[in-house]
Amino acid sequence: MSLADFFSPLDVLKFTPKNGFYSSHLGVKTTFYQEVFPDLEEMEFDIAIFGVLDDRGAVNNQGCALGPDYIREKLYSLNEGAFKSKLVDLGNIKAGEKLSDTYIAVKMVVTELIKKNIFPVILGGGQDITYAQYMAYEQLEQKVDLVVIDSHFDLDESAEDTIETNSISYLNKIFLHQPNYLFNFANLGYQTYFVNQDSLRVMDKLFFDAQRLGEISGFTHVAEPVIRAADMISFDISCIRASDAVANANAGPNGFYGEEACQLARYAGYSDKLTSIGFYEFNPAYDQNGQTAMLLAQMIWCFLDGFYNRKKDIPLNPKSDYLIYKTSLKEDAHELIFVKSKKTDRWWMQVPYPSMGSKNERFHLVPCLYDDYQLAISGEMPDLWWRTYQKLN
């Protein structure tokens, strides 16, 4: 089966300005699926954008299936940045006969794109499509670090494995999926009054990461190491405050500012490890003057800017590009080792595998902040080190 079988072509005139695109616009720099499906083997694309026209799993936000073309209208009228982009827009995946059919289509498309070393950017659609995005990694046979940027935990504590998959319960399917290839889950920007305390205890028990909105807003740099560790990201537009992004039936008065959302998207693009991202729950029926569509377009632009400024900063290769720092804790002789990139000044911690762990590797490198190093040299164990060690165990 060809990837073309999953997509419906685009009518580019629908999102072309009346006066046409300028030569510097992304709309000129992008190859579109119109009549002939683009040759993904020969044309050497870096990034593939596609829409998913399905909102059957979007709780209280029907209409978000119509979002992709509204985002395109704003995105392709933006100027290309200080980078030479190789973009392809594959069109839209139409809703399958059943919701599960849509999931299978998204899963197969994302898997094939990653295998071809093409980065998928998904325009939703409901956030339940995150489950299909995650399932794409099953055939890639790798452990996955999943980051969800959301004001809620989309986890139903009272549910069993038979629960219907939707935008407020898809994490159940991911956490319970067998075989389990989820290494770490992180939620960025949750708001405590939307989160069940039992869910927080589950996150703590599983040694997963959860950062409140108040911890990140105004200090977006603290989220960078979490994003840098991610293989895939799911971004729910409702985590942005309604004054900046009104186009969601679940939008609230609090959340990230638009510029903070753009910064998080740039961190995502800048991460060498990230291999897919999805932007979900944008509902054009609630938009005002295209403001939210424009914000999403700018977020994707910031993602592109980060992507084309990647530094191939994967320690420790070559070792000469990194500085090694060692420190000991107060209460025992345990040594903590930190790695700093000379190119980017970014930090990692070395966390050793338990004796029964990996035979091929002696330690796991986890992205961290300079603050973690500062904590270690004061003699304290960084919480990130301990949680990572427990997951490796």
RAVENQUI-V299554 format. One record per run of one state. SS is the DSSP state (H for helix, E for strand, - for the rest). FROM is the first residue (numbers start at 1). TO is the last residue. If there is no record, write none. Layout:
# RAVENQUI-V299554
SS,FROM,TO
SS,FROM,TO
This chain:
# RAVENQUI-V299554
-,1,2
H,3,6
E,7,8
-,9,11
H,12,15
-,16,24
E,25,25
H,26,29
E,30,32
-,33,46
E,47,53
-,54,63
H,64,75
-,76,78
E,79,79
-,80,86
E,87,94
-,95,98
H,99,115
-,116,118
E,119,123
-,124,128
H,129,135
-,136,143
E,144,149
-,150,169
H,170,176
-,177,181
E,182,190
-,191,191
H,192,194
-,195,196
H,197,205
-,206,208
E,209,212
H,213,216
-,217,219
H,220,228
-,229,231
E,232,236
H,237,239
E,240,240
-,241,255
E,256,256
-,257,257
H,258,270
-,271,275
E,276,280
-,281,283
H,284,286
-,287,290
H,291,307
-,308,318
H,319,321
E,322,328
-,329,334
E,335,341
-,342,346
E,347,352
-,353,362
E,363,368
-,369,369
H,370,377
-,378,382
H,383,392
-,393,393
